[in-house]
Amino acid sequence: MAKILFVVTGADHWTLADGTTHPTGFWAEEAVAPYQAFTGAGHEVVVATPGGVVPTVDRGSLAPDVNGGQEGADKVAAGLEAFEELRRPVALEDVDLDAYDAVFYPGGHGPMEDLAVDPVSGRLLTEALASGKPLGVVCHAPAALLAATGPDGANAFADYRLTGFTNAEETQAGFAEKAEWLLQDRLVELGADFQEGEPWAPFVIVDRNLVTGQNPASSAPLAEELLKRIG
């Protein structure tokens, strides 16, 4: 049995370009689908958040229209209810990477607010990348990669092939014009080789031990890729 660390945003809002805030948190499917895949395979999941705060789910991620209808929404809500580890997270600051076999970051707009500028998360990501352990990051969670910079200012993920929530998807979601910055733009700026699939379709990129997914639909396929690497 492997032990998998879920690093989840502690933010419950996202600050927009005009200074107003949009209620958010983590995206339900992106946490639930991998959790079910990992625990279904017999592995243990531990949740960590900045400061050990209980993470907030983005209420929008529970709506029928983003879950393929009411039945899908009910399944995600039930999966979230069964995900008891979310209600007793450890503090990210106390995490010892050596205790885990893999690391996974679910998205939602929350990481744009906190993990994107969190040096503790940035160091963990840098160490996980260097360790060779499977590292999965999906949708908006690649915002956390922005904090993975060394003393020389270079980013640990420069030159990696990866993906994340695209400008096209942010535009279609209605946030591109409101956002202070766009994830795809920032990942390109840090030197990553950003790969873009069709909007809203599953799209997963693997480069060495890094596995990234573009959007919520990519979370289950990403989990399957991580499982192959966990063995």
C-alpha positions as CSV (number, residue, x, y, z in Angstrom):
1,M,0.0,0.0,0.0
2,A,1.3,3.4,-1.0
3,K,0.8,6.7,0.9
4,I,-0.3,9.5,-1.3
5,L,-0.2,13.2,-0.3
6,F,-3.0,15.4,-1.6
7,V,-1.9,19.1,-1.4
8,V,-5.2,21.1,-1.4
9,T,-5.7,24.8,-1.5
10,G,-6.7,26.5,1.7
11,A,-8.2,29.5,-0.1
12,D,-12.0,30.1,-0.2
13,H,-11.8,33.0,-2.6
14,W,-9.9,34.3,-5.7
15,T,-9.0,37.9,-6.0
16,L,-9.8,39.3,-9.4
17,A,-8.1,42.1,-11.4
18,D,-10.5,44.8,-10.1
19,G,-9.9,43.8,-6.4
20,T,-13.2,42.0,-5.9
21,T,-13.2,38.4,-4.8
22,H,-14.9,35.3,-6.3
23,P,-15.9,32.5,-4.0
24,T,-13.9,29.4,-4.8
25,G,-11.8,26.6,-3.2
26,F,-11.0,23.2,-4.7
27,W,-12.9,21.6,-7.6
28,A,-14.9,18.6,-6.3
29,E,-14.3,16.2,-9.2
30,E,-10.6,16.9,-9.3
31,A,-10.3,15.7,-5.7
32,V,-13.0,13.0,-5.7
33,A,-12.1,11.1,-8.8
34,P,-8.4,10.6,-7.9
35,Y,-9.3,9.9,-4.3
36,Q,-11.6,7.1,-5.4
37,A,-9.0,5.7,-7.8
38,F,-6.3,5.7,-5.2
39,T,-8.2,4.3,-2.3
40,G,-10.0,1.8,-4.6
41,A,-6.5,0.5,-5.4
42,G,-5.8,0.1,-1.7
43,H,-3.7,3.1,-1.2
44,E,-3.8,5.6,1.7
45,V,-4.5,9.3,1.1
46,V,-3.4,12.1,3.4
47,V,-4.6,15.7,2.8
48,A,-2.4,18.7,3.5
49,T,-3.3,22.4,3.3
50,P,-1.5,25.6,4.2
51,G,-1.8,26.0,7.9
52,G,-3.8,22.8,8.2
53,V,-7.1,24.6,7.4
54,V,-10.1,22.5,6.4
55,P,-10.3,23.1,2.6
56,T,-13.4,24.7,1.0
57,V,-15.1,23.1,-1.9
58,D,-16.0,25.4,-4.8
59,R,-19.8,25.3,-4.7
60,G,-19.9,25.7,-8.4
61,S,-18.2,22.4,-8.8
62,L,-21.2,20.6,-7.3
63,A,-23.7,21.9,-9.9
64,P,-25.4,19.5,-12.3
65,D,-24.3,21.4,-15.4
66,V,-20.6,20.8,-14.7
67,N,-21.2,17.2,-13.7
68,G,-23.1,15.9,-16.7
69,G,-26.5,16.2,-15.0
70,Q,-28.1,15.7,-11.6
71,E,-27.0,12.0,-11.4
72,G,-23.4,13.0,-11.9
73,A,-23.7,15.8,-9.4
74,D,-25.1,13.4,-6.8
75,K,-22.2,11.0,-7.3
76,V,-19.6,13.8,-6.8
77,A,-21.4,15.0,-3.7
78,A,-21.5,11.5,-2.3
79,G,-17.9,11.0,-3.1
80,L,-17.0,14.3,-1.4
81,E,-19.0,13.2,1.7
82,A,-17.0,10.0,1.8
83,F,-13.7,11.8,1.5
84,E,-13.2,12.0,5.3
85,E,-9.5,13.0,5.0
86,L,-10.5,16.4,3.7
87,R,-12.0,17.2,7.1
88,R,-8.8,16.5,9.0
89,P,-5.9,17.8,7.0
90,V,-2.3,18.1,8.2
91,A,-0.4,21.4,8.0
92,L,1.6,21.6,4.7
93,E,4.4,23.1,6.8
94,D,4.7,19.9,8.7
95,V,4.9,17.5,5.7
96,D,7.9,15.2,5.4
97,L,8.1,14.2,1.7
98,D,10.0,11.0,2.7
99,A,6.8,9.7,4.3
100,Y,4.9,9.6,0.9
101,D,5.1,7.6,-2.3
102,A,3.4,10.1,-4.5
103,V,2.1,13.7,-4.5
104,F,-1.1,15.0,-6.1
105,Y,-2.5,18.6,-6.4
106,P,-6.2,19.0,-7.3
107,G,-7.3,22.3,-8.8
108,G,-10.1,24.8,-8.6
109,H,-9.4,28.5,-8.7
110,G,-8.1,28.4,-5.1
111,P,-4.5,27.6,-6.0
112,M,-4.4,30.8,-8.0
113,E,-4.9,32.6,-4.7
114,D,-2.6,30.8,-2.3
115,L,-0.4,28.0,-3.7
116,A,0.8,30.2,-6.5
117,V,2.7,32.2,-4.0
118,D,3.3,29.7,-1.2
119,P,7.0,29.0,-0.7
120,V,6.4,25.9,1.4
121,S,4.4,24.3,-1.4
122,G,7.0,25.5,-3.9
123,R,9.8,23.8,-2.0
124,L,7.7,20.6,-1.7
125,L,7.1,20.6,-5.5
126,T,10.8,21.1,-6.2
127,E,11.7,18.2,-3.9
128,A,9.0,15.9,-5.3
129,L,10.2,16.6,-8.8
130,A,13.9,15.9,-7.9
131,S,12.9,12.8,-5.9
132,G,11.5,11.0,-8.9
133,K,8.3,10.2,-7.0
134,P,5.1,10.4,-9.1
135,L,3.8,14.0,-9.0
136,G,0.3,14.8,-10.4
137,V,-1.1,18.3,-10.9
138,V,-4.4,19.1,-12.6
139,C,-6.4,22.0,-14.0
140,H,-5.7,25.2,-12.0
141,A,-3.3,23.5,-9.6
142,P,-0.3,24.1,-11.9
143,A,-0.5,27.6,-10.5
144,A,1.4,26.1,-7.6
145,L,4.4,25.5,-9.9
146,L,4.9,29.3,-10.1
147,A,6.2,29.2,-6.5
148,A,8.8,26.5,-7.3
149,T,11.7,28.8,-7.8
150,G,15.3,28.4,-6.5
151,P,17.6,31.1,-5.0
152,D,18.7,32.0,-8.6
153,G,15.1,32.7,-9.6
154,A,15.0,29.7,-12.0
155,N,11.8,27.6,-11.9
156,A,12.2,23.9,-11.3
157,F,9.6,23.2,-14.0
158,A,11.1,25.2,-16.8
159,D,11.6,23.0,-19.9
160,Y,9.1,20.4,-18.6
161,R,6.2,19.4,-21.0
162,L,3.0,20.1,-19.1
163,T,-0.5,21.3,-19.3
164,G,-3.1,23.1,-17.2
165,F,-6.3,25.1,-17.6
166,T,-6.0,26.9,-20.8
167,N,-6.7,30.5,-21.8
168,A,-9.5,29.2,-24.1
169,E,-11.1,27.4,-21.2
170,E,-10.8,30.4,-18.9
171,T,-12.4,32.5,-21.6
172,Q,-15.3,30.1,-22.1
173,A,-15.7,29.9,-18.3
174,G,-16.2,33.7,-18.3
175,F,-13.1,34.6,-16.2
176,A,-10.4,35.5,-18.7
177,E,-11.3,39.2,-18.8
178,K,-11.8,39.4,-15.0
179,A,-8.6,37.6,-14.0
180,E,-5.4,39.4,-12.9
181,W,-3.4,36.8,-14.8
182,L,-4.0,33.6,-16.8
183,L,-2.5,30.3,-15.8
184,Q,-1.4,29.3,-19.3
185,D,0.4,32.6,-19.8
186,R,2.3,32.3,-16.5
187,L,3.4,28.7,-17.2
188,V,4.7,29.7,-20.6
189,E,6.5,32.7,-19.0
190,L,8.3,30.4,-16.5
191,G,9.7,28.4,-19.4
192,A,7.5,25.4,-19.4
193,D,6.6,23.7,-22.7
194,F,2.9,24.1,-22.4
195,Q,0.7,21.6,-24.3
196,E,-2.9,22.5,-25.1
197,G,-5.7,20.0,-25.9
198,E,-9.3,20.6,-26.9
199,P,-11.3,22.6,-24.4
200,W,-12.9,20.5,-21.7
201,A,-11.8,17.2,-23.1
202,P,-9.5,14.9,-21.1
203,F,-5.9,15.7,-21.8
204,V,-2.9,14.4,-19.8
205,I,0.8,15.1,-20.4
206,V,3.6,13.0,-18.9
207,D,7.2,14.2,-18.7
208,R,9.5,12.2,-16.5
209,N,7.8,11.8,-13.1
210,L,5.5,14.8,-13.7
211,V,1.9,14.1,-14.8
212,T,-0.3,17.0,-15.5
213,G,-4.0,17.3,-16.6
214,Q,-5.7,20.1,-18.4
215,N,-9.1,20.3,-16.8
216,P,-11.6,18.6,-14.5
217,A,-12.3,15.8,-17.1
218,S,-8.5,15.0,-17.0
219,S,-8.5,14.2,-13.3
220,A,-9.5,10.5,-13.6
221,P,-7.1,9.8,-16.5
222,L,-4.4,11.5,-14.6
223,A,-5.0,9.3,-11.5
224,E,-4.7,6.2,-13.7
225,E,-1.4,7.4,-15.0
226,L,-0.2,8.0,-11.4
227,L,-1.4,4.5,-10.4
228,K,0.8,3.0,-13.1
229,R,3.8,4.7,-11.7
230,I,3.0,3.9,-8.1
231,G,2.9,0.3,-8.9
